[in-house]
Amino acid sequence: MNKILVQYFENFLNQNIETIQSVSGGDISEAIVIKTDKQKYFVKTNTLEKYHMFKTEALGLQAIAATKTIDTPIVYAFNTIENVSFILMEWIETKQPSSKDFEVLGNQLAQLHQSTSKNFGFNTDNHIGSLPQKNTVHNTWASFYTHERLLPQLEMAKQKGLLSDSECPLEKQIINQTESLFHNIKPSLLHGDLWSGNYLISKDGKPYLIDPAVYYGHNEVDIAMTKLFGGFGEHFYESYFSHYPSNADTSARIDLYQLYYLLVHLNLFGSSYYGSVKSILQKYL
């Protein structure tokens, strides 16, 4: 961390910084813990143009926090100083989750999903990983998921040469194939990128959500992401599904929602995700 940024934080916090330590979790940006004479803080920095990404991250955390259903770290500031963009947040001391912690996480996520809206989307676009994520408002879930989630990622994969034209379904195909599965769906506020690296359990057992990609969508999208790479205990699902029971179409929808995340990974990390993407495309679309 450069001296100008250190001075900025000391002035902003009115505290003296004692130590600065890099930590894991900085795939896109550098992750840092700063310890002052009073407490610890978590900082992400980036020397590329990432200010908008940090701004939408802050807005997402604030949107979740405003529901008063599940905790998020406090965001103290986000800005760009001397070509370094940053977000300054509360540092959470964590522990490994117990079965009880997973139960609480499941219950609180279900409570978050009870926060609703008239339409699908959000009042600002944001990011999924480092990729842009459009949140233009739609009044049906099939339209939103087709136009704002699948089609942009399919087009990107074609432009990168990762999928061919013949492998990518057209807009009409997607809507026709999904409308019967996407019925009676109410918009829920989603975390939007809920893999195991994006929740924390504090030392006192409180779940926290971090690194959101929020919007109003189908609640099962968050569940689909939790199941894609694992890391959530059985007590999490038991408590969650006690609020939102699954039905005959849940499994198919989970596959279709995982398709979005697999396309994102295909576009970010390359052809190792091609087989998984192709399998779902052939099965449903």
C-alpha positions as CSV (number, residue, x, y, z in Angstrom):
1,M,0.0,0.0,0.0
2,N,1.5,3.3,-1.0
3,K,2.2,6.1,1.5
4,I,-0.5,8.4,0.1
5,L,-3.2,5.8,0.7
6,V,-1.8,5.1,4.2
7,Q,-2.0,8.8,5.0
8,Y,-5.5,9.0,3.6
9,F,-6.7,6.1,5.8
10,E,-5.1,7.6,8.9
11,N,-6.7,11.0,8.2
12,F,-10.1,9.5,7.3
13,L,-10.2,7.2,10.4
14,N,-8.4,9.6,12.7
15,Q,-6.3,6.6,13.8
16,N,-2.7,5.6,13.5
17,I,-2.0,2.5,11.3
18,E,0.3,0.0,13.1
19,T,0.4,-2.9,10.6
20,I,-0.5,-3.6,7.0
21,Q,-0.9,-7.3,6.0
22,S,-1.9,-8.9,2.7
23,V,-4.5,-11.7,3.0
24,S,-6.0,-14.3,0.7
25,G,-9.2,-13.6,-1.2
26,G,-7.8,-11.0,-3.6
27,D,-8.3,-12.7,-7.0
28,I,-9.4,-9.5,-8.7
29,S,-8.0,-7.0,-6.3
30,E,-5.4,-6.9,-3.6
31,A,-6.9,-7.8,-0.1
32,I,-5.3,-6.2,2.9
33,V,-5.9,-6.0,6.6
34,I,-4.9,-2.8,8.3
35,K,-4.5,-2.7,12.1
36,T,-4.7,0.7,13.8
37,D,-4.2,1.6,17.4
38,K,-8.0,1.0,17.9
39,Q,-9.2,-1.8,15.6
40,K,-8.7,-3.8,12.4
41,Y,-10.1,-2.9,8.9
42,F,-10.4,-4.8,5.6
43,V,-9.3,-3.1,2.4
44,K,-9.4,-4.1,-1.2
45,T,-7.4,-2.1,-3.7
46,N,-6.9,-2.1,-7.4
47,T,-4.6,-0.1,-9.7
48,L,-6.9,-0.7,-12.7
49,E,-10.1,1.2,-13.2
50,K,-12.2,-0.7,-10.6
51,Y,-13.9,2.2,-8.8
52,H,-17.3,1.4,-10.3
53,M,-16.9,-2.3,-9.1
54,F,-16.2,-1.2,-5.6
55,K,-19.1,1.3,-5.7
56,T,-21.6,-1.4,-6.8
57,E,-20.2,-3.8,-4.2
58,A,-20.8,-1.2,-1.5
59,L,-24.4,-0.6,-2.8
60,G,-25.0,-4.3,-2.8
61,L,-23.8,-4.7,0.8
62,Q,-25.9,-1.7,1.8
63,A,-29.0,-3.1,0.1
64,I,-28.7,-6.5,1.9
65,A,-28.0,-4.7,5.2
66,A,-31.1,-2.5,4.8
67,T,-33.3,-5.6,4.9
68,K,-32.1,-6.3,8.5
69,T,-32.2,-10.0,7.8
70,I,-28.5,-11.0,7.6
71,D,-25.4,-9.1,8.4
72,T,-22.8,-7.6,6.1
73,P,-19.6,-5.8,6.9
74,I,-19.9,-2.1,7.4
75,V,-18.6,-0.1,4.4
76,Y,-16.7,2.9,5.6
77,A,-15.5,4.3,2.3
78,F,-14.8,3.7,-1.4
79,N,-12.8,6.0,-3.6
80,T,-9.9,6.5,-6.0
81,I,-6.7,8.1,-4.7
82,E,-3.7,8.6,-6.9
83,N,-5.0,6.0,-9.4
84,V,-5.6,3.4,-6.7
85,S,-9.2,2.5,-6.2
86,F,-10.2,1.0,-2.9
87,I,-13.1,-0.1,-0.6
88,L,-12.6,0.2,3.2
89,M,-14.7,-2.1,5.3
90,E,-15.2,-3.6,8.7
91,W,-12.9,-6.6,9.5
92,I,-14.8,-9.7,10.7
93,E,-13.0,-12.2,12.9
94,T,-14.2,-15.6,11.6
95,K,-14.4,-19.3,12.6
96,Q,-15.3,-22.5,10.9
97,P,-19.1,-23.0,10.6
98,S,-20.8,-25.5,12.9
99,S,-24.1,-27.2,12.0
100,K,-25.9,-24.6,14.1
101,D,-24.2,-21.8,12.1
102,F,-25.3,-23.4,8.8
103,E,-28.9,-23.6,10.2
104,V,-28.8,-19.9,11.0
105,L,-27.3,-19.0,7.6
106,G,-30.1,-21.0,5.9
107,N,-32.8,-19.3,7.9
108,Q,-31.4,-15.8,7.4
109,L,-30.9,-16.3,3.7
110,A,-34.6,-17.3,3.5
111,Q,-35.5,-14.1,5.3
112,L,-33.4,-12.1,2.9
113,H,-35.3,-13.7,0.0
114,Q,-38.6,-12.5,1.5
115,S,-37.5,-8.9,0.6
116,T,-39.3,-8.3,-2.7
117,S,-40.0,-5.8,-5.4
118,K,-42.6,-5.3,-8.2
119,N,-40.2,-6.3,-10.9
120,F,-37.0,-8.3,-11.6
121,G,-33.7,-6.4,-11.8
122,F,-32.1,-3.7,-9.8
123,N,-31.7,0.1,-9.8
124,T,-28.0,-0.2,-10.9
125,D,-25.9,-2.6,-13.0
126,N,-23.1,-4.3,-11.2
127,H,-20.6,-7.1,-11.7
128,I,-20.3,-10.9,-11.5
129,G,-16.7,-11.6,-10.7
130,S,-15.0,-9.0,-12.9
131,L,-17.6,-9.2,-15.7
132,P,-20.3,-6.6,-16.1
133,Q,-23.8,-7.7,-15.0
134,K,-26.8,-5.9,-16.4
135,N,-29.8,-5.5,-14.2
136,T,-32.3,-3.8,-16.5
137,V,-35.8,-4.1,-15.0
138,H,-38.2,-6.7,-16.6
139,N,-41.7,-7.6,-15.4
140,T,-41.3,-11.4,-16.0
141,W,-38.6,-13.6,-14.8
142,A,-38.3,-15.5,-18.1
143,S,-37.6,-12.2,-19.9
144,F,-35.1,-11.0,-17.3
145,Y,-33.2,-14.3,-17.1
146,T,-33.0,-14.6,-20.9
147,H,-32.0,-11.0,-21.8
148,E,-29.9,-10.0,-18.7
149,R,-28.3,-13.2,-17.8
150,L,-28.0,-15.9,-20.5
151,L,-27.9,-14.0,-23.7
152,P,-25.0,-11.6,-22.7
153,Q,-22.9,-14.5,-21.5
154,L,-23.6,-16.6,-24.6
155,E,-22.7,-13.7,-26.9
156,M,-19.5,-13.1,-25.0
157,A,-18.6,-16.8,-25.2
158,K,-19.2,-16.7,-29.0
159,Q,-17.0,-13.6,-29.3
160,K,-14.2,-15.3,-27.4
161,G,-14.5,-18.4,-29.6
162,L,-15.6,-20.6,-26.7
163,L,-19.0,-21.5,-28.1
164,S,-20.1,-21.7,-31.7
165,D,-23.3,-20.1,-33.2
166,S,-24.9,-23.5,-33.5
167,E,-24.3,-24.3,-29.8
168,C,-26.0,-21.1,-28.6
169,P,-29.8,-21.0,-28.4
170,L,-31.7,-18.0,-29.7
171,E,-33.8,-15.6,-27.5
172,K,-37.1,-17.2,-28.6
173,Q,-35.8,-20.7,-27.9
174,I,-34.7,-19.8,-24.4
175,I,-38.0,-18.1,-23.5
176,N,-40.1,-20.9,-25.0
177,Q,-38.1,-23.6,-23.1
178,T,-38.1,-21.8,-19.8
179,E,-41.5,-20.2,-19.5
180,S,-43.2,-23.4,-18.3
181,L,-40.5,-23.7,-15.5
182,F,-40.5,-20.0,-14.6
183,H,-44.1,-19.6,-13.5
184,N,-45.5,-18.0,-10.3
185,I,-42.1,-16.6,-9.4
186,K,-41.9,-13.6,-7.1
187,P,-38.9,-11.3,-7.1
188,S,-36.5,-11.8,-4.2
189,L,-33.5,-9.8,-3.2
190,L,-30.5,-12.1,-4.1
191,H,-26.9,-12.1,-3.0
192,G,-26.3,-13.1,-6.6
193,D,-22.9,-14.8,-6.3
194,L,-23.3,-17.1,-3.2
195,W,-20.4,-19.5,-3.4
196,S,-18.6,-20.7,-0.2
197,G,-16.1,-17.8,-0.4
198,N,-18.8,-15.2,-0.1
199,Y,-20.1,-15.9,3.4
200,L,-18.4,-15.6,6.7
201,I,-19.2,-16.9,10.2
202,S,-18.0,-14.6,12.8
203,K,-16.4,-15.7,16.1
204,D,-19.8,-15.2,17.8
205,G,-21.7,-17.3,15.2
206,K,-23.2,-14.5,13.1
207,P,-23.4,-15.2,9.4
208,Y,-22.2,-12.4,7.1
209,L,-22.5,-12.0,3.4
210,I,-19.7,-10.4,1.3
211,D,-18.9,-9.7,-2.4
212,P,-22.6,-9.5,-3.5
213,A,-23.9,-9.2,-7.1
214,V,-27.4,-8.2,-6.0
215,Y,-30.6,-7.9,-7.9
216,Y,-34.2,-9.0,-7.6
217,G,-34.6,-12.5,-9.1
218,H,-35.8,-16.0,-8.3
219,N,-34.7,-17.2,-4.8
220,E,-33.5,-20.5,-6.2
221,V,-30.7,-18.7,-8.1
222,D,-28.8,-18.3,-4.8
223,I,-29.4,-21.9,-4.0
224,A,-28.1,-23.0,-7.4
225,M,-24.8,-21.2,-6.8
226,T,-24.4,-22.8,-3.4
227,K,-24.8,-26.2,-5.0
228,L,-22.4,-25.6,-7.9
229,F,-19.1,-25.7,-6.0
230,G,-20.3,-26.9,-2.5
231,G,-19.2,-25.7,0.9
232,F,-22.7,-25.4,2.5
233,G,-23.7,-28.0,5.1
234,E,-26.8,-30.1,5.0
235,H,-28.3,-28.1,7.9
236,F,-28.1,-25.0,5.7
237,Y,-30.4,-26.7,3.1
238,E,-32.7,-28.2,5.7
239,S,-33.4,-24.8,7.3
240,Y,-33.6,-22.9,4.0
241,F,-36.1,-25.4,2.4
242,S,-38.3,-25.3,5.5
243,H,-39.1,-21.7,4.3
244,Y,-39.0,-22.4,0.6
245,P,-39.9,-26.0,-0.1
246,S,-38.7,-27.4,-3.4
247,N,-41.1,-28.7,-6.1
248,A,-41.0,-31.0,-9.2
249,D,-39.3,-28.3,-11.3
250,T,-36.6,-27.2,-8.8
251,S,-34.0,-29.5,-10.1
252,A,-34.3,-28.3,-13.7
253,R,-34.3,-24.7,-12.6
254,I,-31.2,-25.3,-10.5
255,D,-29.5,-26.6,-13.7
256,L,-30.6,-23.6,-15.7
257,Y,-29.4,-21.2,-13.0
258,Q,-26.1,-22.9,-12.8
259,L,-25.8,-22.4,-16.5
260,Y,-25.4,-18.7,-16.0
261,Y,-22.6,-19.2,-13.5
262,L,-20.9,-21.8,-15.6
263,L,-21.0,-19.4,-18.6
264,V,-19.4,-16.7,-16.4
265,H,-16.7,-19.1,-15.5
266,L,-16.2,-20.2,-19.1
267,N,-15.8,-16.5,-20.1
268,L,-13.5,-15.8,-17.2
269,F,-11.3,-18.9,-17.1
270,G,-11.7,-20.7,-20.4
271,S,-12.5,-24.0,-21.9
272,S,-12.3,-26.2,-18.8
273,Y,-16.0,-25.2,-18.2
274,Y,-17.1,-25.9,-21.8
275,G,-18.2,-29.5,-21.1
276,S,-20.5,-28.4,-18.2
277,V,-22.0,-25.6,-20.2
278,K,-22.6,-27.8,-23.3
279,S,-24.2,-30.5,-21.2
280,I,-26.9,-28.1,-19.8
281,L,-27.4,-26.4,-23.2
282,Q,-28.1,-29.8,-24.8
283,K,-30.3,-31.0,-22.0
284,Y,-32.6,-28.0,-21.8
285,L,-32.1,-25.5,-24.7
